[in-house]
Amino acid sequence: MVGVGGVCGGALWLGCAEGSLLMSGVYVAVSAAPLSLDEVVGAVRDPRVGGVVTFCGVVRNHDGDRDVSGLEYSAHPLAEEVLREVAQEAVAFEGVHAVAAVHRVGVLEVGDVAAVMAVGAEHRGEAFAACRFFIDELKQRVPVWKHQLFADGSDEWVGTP
């Protein structure tokens, strides 16, 4: 789980075995522990930031017309590295100063938070644009796979190569 943070050498850090904060204003992690939006938002706090946009992906109870009972996420060992690359692209947007994201792995129940991200920028428009880019690219490029478990006992893998 993303832990309580502090300041080290002028940079915010999060006490987390997984994940890392780079001096570039990027924090990413892949974690089996429950996620905290507050901690991810805390990672993008910066005196230059006037707007923070967040996204929380939550396990819903359906996929189309099928009832979902839960999900199991698994990740390639390079998932965190690819997530970091995407975050570095997002933090390069004009006016963006910090980007943070954590994606969950393991078995999740309906209502559990599967992914959280936050973008801190000078203005809301910049933060919204970078956050939209970030989540879209995460879904396209980061090797995290979803195993959907349906209420009728069937299952389905989504996003596998």
DSSP file (Angstrom, degrees, kcal/mol; ACC not computed):
  #  RESIDUE AA STRUCTURE BP1 BP2  ACC     N-H-->O    O-->H-N    N-H-->O    O-->H-N    TCO  KAPPA ALPHA  PHI   PSI    X-CA   Y-CA   Z-CA
    1    1 A M              0   0    0      0, 0.0     2,-0.3     0, 0.0    16,-0.3   0.000 360.0 360.0 360.0 147.8    0.0    0.0    0.0
    2    2 A V        -     0   0    0     32,-0.4    14,-0.2    31,-0.1     2,-0.1  -0.539 360.0-153.7 -65.3 128.8    1.1    3.5   -0.6
    3    3 A G        -     0   0    0     12,-0.3     2,-0.2    -2,-0.3    13,-0.1  -0.259  26.4 -62.8-102.0-173.9    2.3    4.7    2.8
    4    4 A V        -     0   0    0     10,-0.2    11,-0.9    11,-0.1    -1,-0.2  -0.477  58.3-144.6 -70.9 138.8    2.7    7.9    4.7
    5    5 A G  E     +A   14   0A   0      9,-0.2     2,-0.3    -2,-0.2     9,-0.2  -0.254  20.8 176.1 -99.7-175.5    5.1   10.3    3.0
    6    6 A G  E     -A   13   0A   0      7,-1.5     7,-2.0     5,-0.1     2,-0.5  -0.866  37.1 -80.2-163.4-165.3    7.7   12.8    4.0
    7    7 A V  E     +A   12   0A   0     -2,-0.3     2,-0.4     5,-0.2     5,-0.2  -0.970  37.1 176.4-119.8 132.6   10.3   15.1    2.6
    8    8 A C  E >  S-A   11   0A   0      3,-2.4     3,-1.8    -2,-0.5    -2,-0.0  -0.959  75.3 -17.8-136.1 114.1   13.7   13.9    1.6
    9    9 A G  T 3  S-     0   0    0     -2,-0.4     3,-0.1     1,-0.3    -1,-0.0   0.812 126.2 -55.6  61.1  29.5   16.1   16.3   -0.1
   10   10 A G  T 3  S+     0   0    0      1,-0.3     2,-0.4     0, 0.0    -1,-0.3   0.408 116.7 110.0  85.3  -3.5   13.3   18.7   -0.9
   11   11 A A  E <  S-A    8   0A   0     -3,-1.8    -3,-2.4    10,-0.0    -1,-0.3  -0.872  70.9-120.2-109.3 139.6   11.3   16.0   -2.8
   12   12 A L  E     -A    7   0A   0     -2,-0.4     2,-0.3    -5,-0.2    -5,-0.2  -0.530  35.9-175.1 -69.4 138.4    8.1   14.5   -1.6
   13   13 A W  E     -A    6   0A   0     -7,-2.0    -7,-1.5    -2,-0.2     2,-0.4  -0.951  19.3-139.5-132.4 157.2    8.4   10.7   -1.2
   14   14 A L  E     -A    5   0A   0     -2,-0.3     2,-1.7    -9,-0.2    -9,-0.2  -0.968  23.8-122.8-116.8 133.4    5.9    8.0   -0.3
   15   15 A G        +     0   0    0    -11,-0.9     2,-0.4    -2,-0.4   -12,-0.3  -0.549  62.9 134.3 -75.5  87.6    6.8    5.2    2.0
   16   16 A C        -     0   0    0     -2,-1.7   -14,-0.1   -14,-0.2    -2,-0.1  -0.995  55.6-148.2-144.0 127.3    6.1    2.4   -0.3
   17   17 A A  S    S+     0   0    0     -2,-0.4     2,-0.2   -16,-0.3    -1,-0.1   0.903  94.9  52.1 -63.1 -39.5    8.1   -0.7   -1.1
   18   18 A E  S    S+     0   0    0    -17,-0.1    13,-0.1    -3,-0.1    -2,-0.0  -0.571 102.4  25.7 -87.3 159.5    6.6   -0.6   -4.6
   19   19 A G        -     0   0    0     -2,-0.2     2,-0.3    11,-0.1    10,-0.2   0.150  64.1-136.2  80.9 165.4    6.8    2.6   -6.7
   20   20 A S  E     -B   28   0B   0      8,-1.6     8,-1.4    -7,-0.0     2,-0.5  -0.989   8.6-130.0-159.1 152.0    9.1    5.5   -6.7
   21   21 A L  E     -B   27   0B   0     -2,-0.3     2,-0.3     6,-0.2     6,-0.2  -0.938  25.3-156.0-104.8 126.9    9.1    9.3   -6.9
   22   22 A L  E >>  -B   26   0B   0      4,-2.9     3,-1.7    -2,-0.5     4,-0.6  -0.691  29.0-115.5 -96.6 155.3   11.4   10.7   -9.4
   23   23 A M  T 34 S+     0   0    0      1,-0.3    -1,-0.1    -2,-0.3   -11,-0.1   0.669 109.2  77.2 -62.2 -14.5   12.8   14.3   -9.1
   24   24 A S  T 34 S-     0   0    0      2,-0.2    -1,-0.3     1,-0.1     3,-0.1   0.411 120.0 -99.3 -77.5   3.1   10.8   15.0  -12.3
   25   25 A G  T <4 S+     0   0    0     -3,-1.7    74,-2.9     1,-0.3     2,-0.5   0.752  83.8 128.4  85.6  24.4    7.5   15.2  -10.4
   26   26 A V  E  <  +Bc  22  99B   0     -4,-0.6    -4,-2.9    72,-0.2     2,-0.4  -0.961  30.2 175.5-119.5 128.5    6.4   11.6  -11.3
   27   27 A Y  E     +Bc  21 100B   0     72,-2.3    74,-2.0    -2,-0.5     2,-0.3  -0.996  11.7 162.4-129.1 127.2    5.3    9.0   -8.8
   28   28 A V  E     +Bc  20 101B   0     -8,-1.4    -8,-1.6    -2,-0.4     2,-0.3  -0.973   5.4 167.5-139.9 155.6    4.0    5.6   -9.9
   29   29 A A  E     - c   0 102B   0     72,-1.4    74,-2.1    -2,-0.3     2,-0.4  -0.978  28.6-143.8-160.3 155.3    3.4    2.2   -8.4
   30   30 A V  E     + c   0 103B   0     -2,-0.3     2,-0.3    72,-0.2    74,-0.2  -0.999  37.9 177.0-118.1 126.4    1.8   -1.1   -8.9
   31   31 A S  E     - c   0 104B   0     72,-2.4    74,-2.0    -2,-0.4     4,-0.1  -0.973  41.7-154.7-140.3 144.4    0.4   -2.4   -5.6
   32   32 A A  S    S+     0   0    0     -2,-0.3    -1,-0.1    72,-0.2    72,-0.1   0.558  77.7  88.6 -87.4 -11.0   -1.5   -5.4   -4.2
   33   33 A A  S    S-     0   0    0      1,-0.1   -31,-0.1    73,-0.0    -2,-0.1  -0.491  94.7 -82.9 -88.0 156.7   -2.7   -3.2   -1.3
   34   34 A P        -     0   0    0      0, 0.0   -32,-0.4     0, 0.0     2,-0.2  -0.229  52.2-120.9 -54.9 147.8   -5.9   -1.0   -1.2
   35   35 A L        -     0   0    0     78,-0.3     2,-0.5   -34,-0.1    78,-0.1  -0.614  14.5-148.6 -99.8 153.3   -5.3    2.4   -2.8
   36   36 A S     >  -     0   0    0     -2,-0.2     4,-1.6     1,-0.1     5,-0.2  -0.967   7.6-165.0-123.9 116.5   -5.7    5.8   -1.3
   37   37 A L  H  > S+     0   0    0     -2,-0.5     4,-2.8     1,-0.2     5,-0.2   0.901  92.8  58.2 -61.5 -41.2   -6.8    8.8   -3.4
   38   38 A D  H  > S+     0   0    0      1,-0.2     4,-2.3     2,-0.2    -1,-0.2   0.891 106.0  47.8 -58.5 -41.1   -5.6   11.2   -0.7
   39   39 A E  H  > S+     0   0    0      2,-0.2     4,-1.1     1,-0.2    -1,-0.2   0.875 112.0  48.9 -70.2 -36.3   -2.1    9.9   -0.8
   40   40 A V  H  X S+     0   0    0     -4,-1.6     4,-0.5     2,-0.2     3,-0.3   0.910 111.9  49.1 -69.2 -40.9   -1.9   10.1   -4.6
   41   41 A V  H >< S+     0   0    0     -4,-2.8     3,-1.5     1,-0.2     4,-0.3   0.907 107.1  56.7 -61.8 -40.7   -3.2   13.6   -4.5
   42   42 A G  H >< S+     0   0    0     -4,-2.3     3,-1.0     1,-0.3    -1,-0.2   0.808  97.9  62.4 -59.5 -29.9   -0.6   14.4   -1.8
   43   43 A A  H 3< S+     0   0    0     -4,-1.1    -1,-0.3    -3,-0.3    -2,-0.2   0.686 103.6  48.3 -71.3 -17.7    2.1   13.3   -4.2
   44   44 A V  T << S+     0   0    0     -3,-1.5    -1,-0.2    -4,-0.5     2,-0.2   0.345  78.4 125.5-105.1   6.5    1.2   16.0   -6.7
   45   45 A R    <   +     0   0    0     -3,-1.0   -33,-0.1    -4,-0.3    75,-0.1  -0.476  29.3 152.8 -66.5 133.2    1.1   18.9   -4.2
   46   46 A D    >   -     0   0    0     -2,-0.2     3,-1.9     3,-0.1    52,-0.1  -0.953  54.0-120.4-161.1 139.6    3.5   21.6   -5.3
   47   47 A P  T 3  S+     0   0    0      0, 0.0    -2,-0.0     0, 0.0    -1,-0.0   0.721 113.9  56.6 -62.1 -18.8    3.4   25.4   -4.7
   48   48 A R  T 3  S+     0   0    0     72,-0.0     2,-0.4     2,-0.0    -3,-0.0   0.612  86.5 100.1 -83.9 -12.1    3.2   26.0   -8.5
   49   49 A V    <   +     0   0    0     -3,-1.9    73,-0.3     1,-0.1    -3,-0.1  -0.624  36.2 167.4 -85.2 126.1    0.1   23.9   -8.8
   50   50 A G        +     0   0    0     71,-2.1     2,-0.3    -2,-0.4    72,-0.2   0.489  69.8  35.4-109.4 -10.0   -3.3   25.7   -9.0
   51   51 A G  E     -D  121   0B   0     70,-2.2    70,-2.7    72,-0.2     2,-0.5  -0.987  58.4-166.8-148.3 135.7   -5.4   22.7  -10.1
   52   52 A V  E     -D  120   0B   0     -2,-0.3     2,-0.4    68,-0.2    68,-0.2  -0.989   7.8-167.4-122.3 125.7   -5.4   19.0   -9.4
   53   53 A V  E     -D  119   0B   0     66,-2.3    66,-2.5    -2,-0.5     2,-0.3  -0.933  10.3-168.0-111.6 135.6   -7.4   16.6  -11.5
   54   54 A T  E     -D  118   0B   0     -2,-0.4     2,-0.4    64,-0.2    64,-0.2  -0.842  12.7-164.2-121.8 158.7   -7.9   13.0  -10.3
   55   55 A F  E     -D  117   0B   0     62,-2.2    62,-2.2    -2,-0.3     2,-0.5  -0.987   3.3-171.2-139.1 132.7   -9.2    9.8  -11.7
   56   56 A C  E     -D  116   0B   0     -2,-0.4     2,-0.6    60,-0.2    60,-0.2  -0.986  11.5-153.0-122.6 120.2  -10.3    6.7   -9.8
   57   57 A G  E     -D  115   0B   0     58,-2.9    57,-3.3    -2,-0.5    58,-1.4  -0.836  20.3-170.1 -89.9 124.6  -11.1    3.5  -11.6
   58   58 A V  E     -D  113   0B   0     -2,-0.6     2,-0.5    55,-0.3    55,-0.2  -0.914  28.9-108.9-120.6 141.4  -13.6    1.5   -9.6
   59   59 A V        -     0   0    0     53,-2.7    52,-2.8    -2,-0.4     2,-0.2  -0.557  40.5-155.7 -69.0 119.3  -14.7   -2.1  -10.1
   60   60 A R        -     0   0    0     -2,-0.5    52,-0.1    50,-0.2    10,-0.1  -0.504  21.6-117.8 -95.5 168.0  -18.3   -1.9  -11.3
   61   61 A N  S    S+     0   0    0     -2,-0.2     7,-2.1     6,-0.1     2,-0.3   0.320  88.4  37.0 -90.4   8.1  -21.0   -4.6  -11.0
   62   62 A H  E     -F   67   0C   0      5,-0.3     2,-0.4    88,-0.0     5,-0.2  -0.990  51.3-156.7-152.9 159.5  -21.5   -5.2  -14.7
   63   63 A D  E >  S-F   66   0C   0      3,-2.3     3,-1.7    -2,-0.3     2,-0.4  -0.879  80.9 -47.6-136.2 104.4  -19.9   -5.4  -18.1
   64   64 A G  T 3  S-     0   0    0     -2,-0.4     0, 0.0     1,-0.2     0, 0.0  -0.586 125.1 -21.9  66.3-123.6  -22.5   -4.7  -20.7
   65   65 A D  T 3  S+     0   0    0     -2,-0.4     2,-0.4    -3,-0.1    -1,-0.2   0.256 117.6 100.2-101.4  12.6  -25.4   -6.9  -19.7
   66   66 A R  E <  S-F   63   0C   0     -3,-1.7    -3,-2.3    85,-0.0     2,-0.4  -0.826  73.2-124.2-102.6 136.9  -23.3   -9.4  -17.6
   67   67 A D  E     -F   62   0C   0     -2,-0.4    84,-2.6    -5,-0.2     2,-0.4  -0.661  23.8-150.5 -79.3 125.6  -23.2   -9.2  -13.8
   68   68 A V  E     -G  150   0D   0     -7,-2.1    82,-0.3    -2,-0.4     3,-0.1  -0.828  17.7-177.1 -98.7 132.1  -19.6   -8.9  -12.6
   69   69 A S  E     -     0   0D   0     80,-3.0    41,-0.7    -2,-0.4     2,-0.3   0.647  65.6 -40.9 -99.5 -19.5  -18.8  -10.4   -9.1
   70   70 A G  E     -GH 149 109D   0     79,-1.5    79,-2.7    39,-0.2    -1,-0.4  -0.973  51.2-119.4 174.8 178.1  -15.1   -9.3   -9.1
   71   71 A L  E     -GH 148 108D   0     37,-2.3    37,-3.5    -2,-0.3     2,-0.4  -0.954   6.4-152.1-136.5 154.8  -11.9   -8.8  -11.0
   72   72 A E  E     -GH 147 107D   0     75,-1.8    75,-2.5    -2,-0.3     2,-0.4  -0.973  16.0-161.8-128.4 119.5   -8.4  -10.1  -10.7
   73   73 A Y  E     -GH 146 106D   0     33,-2.5    33,-3.1    -2,-0.4     2,-0.3  -0.808   9.1-179.2 -98.8 138.7   -5.6   -7.9  -12.1
   74   74 A S  E     -G  145   0D   0     71,-2.2    71,-3.4    -2,-0.4     2,-0.4  -0.950   9.3-154.9-130.8 156.8   -2.2   -9.1  -12.9
   75   75 A A  E     -G  144   0D   0     -2,-0.3    69,-0.2    69,-0.2    30,-0.0  -0.974  19.3-116.3-136.2 144.8    0.8   -7.2  -14.2
   76   76 A H    >   -     0   0    0     67,-2.6     3,-2.4    -2,-0.4     4,-0.3  -0.448  39.7-110.3 -67.1 148.9    3.9   -7.8  -16.3
   77   77 A P  T 3  S+     0   0    0      0, 0.0     3,-0.3     0, 0.0     4,-0.2   0.754 120.3  53.1 -56.3 -23.2    7.1   -7.2  -14.3
   78   78 A L  T 3> S+     0   0    0      1,-0.2     4,-2.4     2,-0.1     5,-0.2   0.374  77.9 102.2 -91.8   5.1    7.8   -4.1  -16.5
   79   79 A A  H <> S+     0   0    0     -3,-2.4     4,-2.7     1,-0.2     5,-0.2   0.899  80.8  49.2 -57.0 -43.6    4.3   -2.6  -15.8
   80   80 A E  H  > S+     0   0    0     -3,-0.3     4,-2.2    -4,-0.3    -1,-0.2   0.886 110.2  51.4 -65.6 -37.3    5.6   -0.1  -13.4
   81   81 A E  H  > S+     0   0    0     -4,-0.2     4,-2.0     2,-0.2    -1,-0.2   0.920 112.5  45.2 -64.6 -43.4    8.4    1.0  -15.8
   82   82 A V  H  X S+     0   0    0     -4,-2.4     4,-2.3     2,-0.2    -2,-0.2   0.899 111.3  53.5 -67.0 -40.0    5.9    1.5  -18.6
   83   83 A L  H  X S+     0   0    0     -4,-2.7     4,-2.4    -5,-0.2    -2,-0.2   0.903 108.1  51.0 -59.2 -40.9    3.6    3.3  -16.2
   84   84 A R  H  X S+     0   0    0     -4,-2.2     4,-2.5     2,-0.2    -1,-0.2   0.903 107.6  52.6 -63.6 -41.5    6.5    5.6  -15.4
   85   85 A E  H  X S+     0   0    0     -4,-2.0     4,-1.7     2,-0.2    -2,-0.2   0.927 111.0  46.6 -60.0 -45.1    7.2    6.3  -19.1
   86   86 A V  H  X S+     0   0    0     -4,-2.3     4,-2.1     1,-0.2    -1,-0.2   0.912 112.0  51.1 -63.7 -42.4    3.5    7.3  -19.6
   87   87 A A  H  X S+     0   0    0     -4,-2.4     4,-2.6     1,-0.2    -1,-0.2   0.885 107.0  53.6 -62.9 -38.7    3.6    9.5  -16.5
   88   88 A Q  H  X S+     0   0    0     -4,-2.5     4,-0.7     1,-0.2    -1,-0.2   0.863 108.1  50.6 -65.3 -34.7    6.8   11.2  -17.7
   89   89 A E  H  < S+     0   0    0     -4,-1.7     3,-0.4     2,-0.2     4,-0.2   0.901 111.9  47.9 -66.8 -40.2    5.0   12.0  -21.0
   90   90 A A  H >< S+     0   0    0     -4,-2.1     3,-1.6     1,-0.2    -2,-0.2   0.892 107.7  53.9 -68.4 -39.5    2.0   13.5  -19.1
   91   91 A V  H 3< S+     0   0    0     -4,-2.6    -1,-0.2     1,-0.3    -2,-0.2   0.681  98.9  66.0 -70.6 -15.1    4.2   15.6  -16.8
   92   92 A A  T 3< S+     0   0    0     -4,-0.7    -1,-0.3    -3,-0.4    -2,-0.2   0.561  76.0 114.0 -80.8  -8.5    5.8   17.1  -19.9
   93   93 A F  S X  S-     0   0    0     -3,-1.6     3,-2.0    -4,-0.2    33,-0.0  -0.321  86.8 -84.9 -60.0 146.0    2.5   18.7  -20.9
   94   94 A E  T 3  S+     0   0    0      1,-0.3    -1,-0.1    27,-0.0    36,-0.1  -0.292 113.5   7.1 -52.3 127.4    2.6   22.5  -20.8
   95   95 A G  T 3  S+     0   0    0      1,-0.2    27,-2.3    -3,-0.1     2,-0.4   0.353  95.3 127.9  82.4  -6.0    1.9   23.8  -17.2
   96   96 A V  E <   + E   0 121B   0     -3,-2.0    25,-0.3    25,-0.2    -1,-0.2  -0.709  26.2 170.5 -88.1 132.7    2.0   20.3  -15.6
   97   97 A H  E     +     0   0B   0     23,-2.8     2,-0.3    -2,-0.4    24,-0.2   0.633  60.8  18.8-114.6 -21.4    4.3   20.0  -12.6
   98   98 A A  E     - E   0 120B   0     22,-1.7    22,-3.1    -8,-0.1     2,-0.4  -0.990  51.1-174.4-156.5 143.8    3.4   16.6  -11.1
   99   99 A V  E     +cE  26 119B   0    -74,-2.9   -72,-2.3    -2,-0.3     2,-0.3  -0.999   9.0 178.4-138.0 136.4    1.8   13.3  -12.0
  100  100 A A  E     +cE  27 118B   0     18,-2.5    18,-2.6    -2,-0.4     2,-0.3  -0.999   4.4 166.2-140.0 142.5    1.1   10.3   -9.7
  101  101 A A  E     -cE  28 117B   0    -74,-2.0   -72,-1.4    -2,-0.3     2,-0.4  -0.982  14.1-170.8-155.2 144.2   -0.6    7.0  -10.3
  102  102 A V  E     -cE  29 116B   0     14,-2.5    14,-2.4    -2,-0.3     2,-0.4  -0.997   9.4-161.5-134.0 132.2   -1.0    3.6   -8.6
  103  103 A H  E     -cE  30 115B   0    -74,-2.1   -72,-2.4    -2,-0.4    12,-0.2  -0.944  17.2-132.9-113.9 135.6   -2.6    0.6  -10.2
  104  104 A R  E     -c   31   0B   0     10,-3.3     2,-0.3    -2,-0.4   -72,-0.2  -0.540  17.8-167.6 -85.7 149.0   -3.8   -2.3   -8.1
  105  105 A V        +     0   0    0    -74,-2.0     2,-0.2    -2,-0.2   -31,-0.2  -0.906  46.9  46.0-127.4 161.4   -3.1   -6.0   -8.8
  106  106 A G  E    S-H   73   0D   0    -33,-3.1   -33,-2.5    -2,-0.3     2,-0.4  -0.575  99.5 -24.5 103.7-169.6   -4.7   -9.0   -7.2
  107  107 A V  E     -H   72   0D   0    -35,-0.2     2,-0.4    -2,-0.2   -35,-0.3  -0.670  61.7-174.2 -85.3 128.8   -8.4   -9.9   -6.5
  108  108 A L  E     -H   71   0D   0    -37,-3.5   -37,-2.3    -2,-0.4     2,-0.2  -0.933  13.1-141.3-123.8 146.6  -10.8   -7.0   -6.2
  109  109 A E  E >   -H   70   0D   0     -2,-0.4     3,-2.4   -39,-0.2   -50,-0.3  -0.601  43.7 -73.7 -98.9 163.6  -14.4   -6.9   -5.3
  110  110 A V  T 3  S+     0   0    0    -41,-0.7   -50,-0.2     1,-0.3    -1,-0.1  -0.357 124.0  26.5 -54.7 131.6  -17.2   -4.7   -6.8
  111  111 A G  T 3  S+     0   0    0    -52,-2.8    -1,-0.3     1,-0.4   -51,-0.1   0.178  90.6 128.5  95.8 -16.2  -16.6   -1.2   -5.4
  112  112 A D    <   -     0   0    0     -3,-2.4   -53,-2.7   -54,-0.1     2,-0.5  -0.406  65.7-112.9 -70.4 149.8  -12.9   -1.6   -4.9
  113  113 A V  E     -D   58   0B   0    -55,-0.2   -78,-0.3     1,-0.2   -55,-0.3  -0.749  32.5-179.8 -85.1 123.7  -10.6    1.0   -6.3
  114  114 A A  E     +     0   0B   0    -57,-3.3   -10,-3.3    -2,-0.5     2,-0.3   0.748  66.1   6.8 -95.6 -29.6   -8.5   -0.5   -9.1
  115  115 A A  E     -DE  57 103B   0    -58,-1.4   -58,-2.9   -12,-0.2     2,-0.4  -0.985  58.1-170.2-154.9 142.4   -6.4    2.6  -10.1
  116  116 A V  E     +DE  56 102B   0    -14,-2.4   -14,-2.5    -2,-0.3     2,-0.3  -0.995  10.9 171.4-133.4 142.7   -5.9    6.1   -8.9
  117  117 A M  E     -DE  55 101B   0    -62,-2.2   -62,-2.2    -2,-0.4     2,-0.3  -0.991  10.2-168.7-146.9 154.9   -4.1    9.0  -10.6
  118  118 A A  E     -DE  54 100B   0    -18,-2.6   -18,-2.5    -2,-0.3     2,-0.4  -0.997   4.8-161.7-143.6 143.1   -3.7   12.7  -10.0
  119  119 A V  E     -DE  53  99B   0    -66,-2.5   -66,-2.3    -2,-0.3     2,-0.5  -0.995   6.4-159.2-126.3 127.8   -2.2   15.5  -12.2
  120  120 A G  E     +DE  52  98B   0    -22,-3.1   -23,-2.8    -2,-0.4   -22,-1.7  -0.935  24.6 157.4-109.0 123.4   -1.1   18.8  -10.7
  121  121 A A  E     -DE  51  96B   0    -70,-2.7   -70,-2.2    -2,-0.5   -71,-2.1  -0.863  54.4-105.8-138.2 169.7   -0.9   21.7  -13.1
  122  122 A E  S    S+     0   0    0    -27,-2.3     2,-0.3    -2,-0.3   -26,-0.1   0.872 105.0  20.2 -64.3 -36.7   -0.9   25.5  -13.0
  123  123 A H  S  > S-     0   0    0    -28,-0.1     4,-1.8   -72,-0.1     3,-0.2  -0.925  79.6-114.8-136.1 157.8   -4.5   25.6  -14.5
  124  124 A R  H  > S+     0   0    0     -2,-0.3     4,-3.2     1,-0.2     5,-0.2   0.862 110.6  57.8 -61.5 -39.9   -7.4   23.1  -14.7
  125  125 A G  H  > S+     0   0    0      1,-0.2     4,-2.3     2,-0.2    -1,-0.2   0.909 108.7  45.8 -59.8 -42.5   -7.4   22.8  -18.5
  126  126 A E  H  > S+     0   0    0     -3,-0.2     4,-2.3     2,-0.2    -1,-0.2   0.901 114.0  49.3 -65.5 -41.3   -3.8   21.6  -18.5
  127  127 A A  H  X S+     0   0    0     -4,-1.8     4,-2.3     2,-0.2    -2,-0.2   0.915 111.7  48.1 -66.3 -43.4   -4.5   19.2  -15.6
  128  128 A F  H  X S+     0   0    0     -4,-3.2     4,-2.6     2,-0.2     5,-0.2   0.928 112.5  48.8 -62.4 -45.0   -7.6   17.8  -17.4
  129  129 A A  H  X S+     0   0    0     -4,-2.3     4,-2.3    -5,-0.2    -2,-0.2   0.924 114.0  45.2 -61.9 -45.1   -5.8   17.3  -20.7
  130  130 A A  H  X S+     0   0    0     -4,-2.3     4,-2.6     2,-0.2    -1,-0.2   0.879 113.1  50.4 -68.1 -37.5   -2.8   15.6  -19.1
  131  131 A C  H  X S+     0   0    0     -4,-2.3     4,-2.6     2,-0.2     5,-0.3   0.916 110.8  49.0 -66.8 -42.6   -5.0   13.3  -16.9
  132  132 A R  H  X S+     0   0    0     -4,-2.6     4,-2.2     2,-0.2     5,-0.2   0.931 113.6  46.8 -61.6 -45.8   -7.1   12.3  -19.9
  133  133 A F  H  X S+     0   0    0     -4,-2.3     4,-2.8    -5,-0.2     5,-0.3   0.933 111.7  52.9 -57.6 -47.2   -3.9   11.5  -21.9
  134  134 A F  H  X S+     0   0    0     -4,-2.6     4,-2.5     1,-0.2    -2,-0.2   0.927 111.8  41.9 -59.8 -50.8   -2.5    9.6  -18.9
  135  135 A I  H  X S+     0   0    0     -4,-2.6     4,-2.2     2,-0.2    -1,-0.2   0.899 115.4  50.6 -67.8 -38.8   -5.5    7.3  -18.4
  136  136 A D  H  X S+     0   0    0     -4,-2.2     4,-1.4    -5,-0.3    -2,-0.2   0.930 114.8  43.1 -63.4 -44.3   -6.0    6.7  -22.1
  137  137 A E  H  X>S+     0   0    0     -4,-2.8     4,-3.1    -5,-0.2     5,-0.5   0.870 110.1  56.9 -70.1 -36.6   -2.3    5.8  -22.6
  138  138 A L  H  X5S+     0   0    0     -4,-2.5     4,-1.8    -5,-0.3    -2,-0.2   0.948 108.6  46.7 -56.7 -49.1   -2.2    3.7  -19.4
  139  139 A K  H  <5S+     0   0    0     -4,-2.2    -1,-0.2     1,-0.2    -2,-0.2   0.819 118.6  42.3 -65.0 -30.7   -5.1    1.5  -20.8
  140  140 A Q  H  <5S+     0   0    0     -4,-1.4    -2,-0.2    -5,-0.2    -1,-0.2   0.862 129.2  19.0 -81.1 -38.3   -3.3    1.2  -24.2
  141  141 A R  H  <5S+     0   0    0     -4,-3.1    -3,-0.2    -5,-0.1    -2,-0.2   0.741  92.2  93.1-113.6 -27.9    0.3    0.7  -23.1
  142  142 A V  S  <<S-     0   0    0     -4,-1.8     2,-2.4    -5,-0.5   -63,-0.1  -0.593  73.9-127.9 -79.7 124.7    0.7   -0.5  -19.5
  143  143 A P        +     0   0    0      0, 0.0   -67,-2.6     0, 0.0     2,-0.4  -0.421  59.7 133.1 -77.4  75.9    0.8   -4.3  -19.4
  144  144 A V  E     -G   75   0D   0     -2,-2.4     2,-0.4   -69,-0.2   -69,-0.2  -0.993  40.2-154.6-121.4 130.6   -1.8   -4.9  -16.7
  145  145 A W  E     -G   74   0D   0    -71,-3.4   -71,-2.2    -2,-0.4     2,-0.5  -0.867   3.6-145.0-116.2 142.4   -4.4   -7.6  -17.5
  146  146 A K  E     -GI  73 158D   0     12,-2.1    12,-3.4    -2,-0.4     2,-0.7  -0.900   5.4-164.9-110.2 125.8   -7.9   -7.9  -16.2
  147  147 A H  E     -GI  72 157D   0    -75,-2.5   -75,-1.8    -2,-0.5     2,-0.3  -0.925  18.4-151.4-107.1 105.9   -9.6  -11.2  -15.4
  148  148 A Q  E     -GI  71 156D   0      8,-3.3     8,-2.0    -2,-0.7     2,-0.5  -0.626   4.4-157.3 -83.1 133.8  -13.3  -10.6  -15.1
  149  149 A L  E     -GI  70 155D   0    -79,-2.7   -80,-3.0    -2,-0.3   -79,-1.5  -0.954  13.1-151.9-112.2 120.9  -15.3  -12.9  -12.8
  150  150 A F  E >   -G   68   0D   0      4,-2.8     3,-2.0    -2,-0.5   -82,-0.3  -0.607  22.9-120.1 -98.4 154.5  -19.0  -13.1  -13.6
  151  151 A A  T 3  S+     0   0    0    -84,-2.6   -83,-0.1     1,-0.3    -1,-0.1   0.759 111.6  61.7 -61.5 -27.1  -21.9  -13.9  -11.2
  152  152 A D  T 3  S-     0   0    0    -85,-0.4    -1,-0.3     2,-0.1     3,-0.1   0.411 122.4-103.1 -82.1   4.4  -22.9  -16.9  -13.3
  153  153 A G  S <  S+     0   0    0     -3,-2.0    -2,-0.1     1,-0.3     2,-0.1   0.293  85.6 118.4  94.0  -9.7  -19.5  -18.5  -12.6
  154  154 A S        -     0   0    0     -5,-0.1    -4,-2.8     1,-0.0    -1,-0.3  -0.340  44.3-161.5 -82.7 170.9  -18.0  -17.8  -16.0
  155  155 A D  E     -I  149   0D   0     -6,-0.2     2,-0.3    -3,-0.1    -6,-0.2  -0.948   9.1-163.4-148.7 167.3  -14.9  -15.6  -16.5
  156  156 A E  E     -I  148   0D   0     -8,-2.0    -8,-3.3    -2,-0.3     2,-0.4  -0.961  17.3-133.5-157.5 134.1  -13.1  -13.6  -19.2
  157  157 A W  E     -I  147   0D   0     -2,-0.3     2,-0.4   -10,-0.2   -10,-0.2  -0.745  24.5-165.4 -88.0 138.5   -9.6  -12.2  -19.7
  158  158 A V  E     +I  146   0D   0    -12,-3.4   -12,-2.1    -2,-0.4    -2,-0.0  -0.980  64.4  12.0-125.9 136.0   -9.5   -8.6  -21.0
  159  159 A G  S    S+     0   0    0     -2,-0.4    -1,-0.1     1,-0.2   -15,-0.1   0.692  81.9 148.1  77.7  19.1   -6.5   -6.7  -22.4
  160  160 A T              0   0    0    -14,-0.1    -1,-0.2     1,-0.1   -15,-0.0  -0.586 360.0 360.0 -86.0 151.5   -4.3   -9.8  -22.7
  161  161 A P              0   0    0      0, 0.0    -1,-0.1     0, 0.0    -2,-0.0   0.515 360.0 360.0 -68.3 360.0   -1.7   -9.9  -25.5
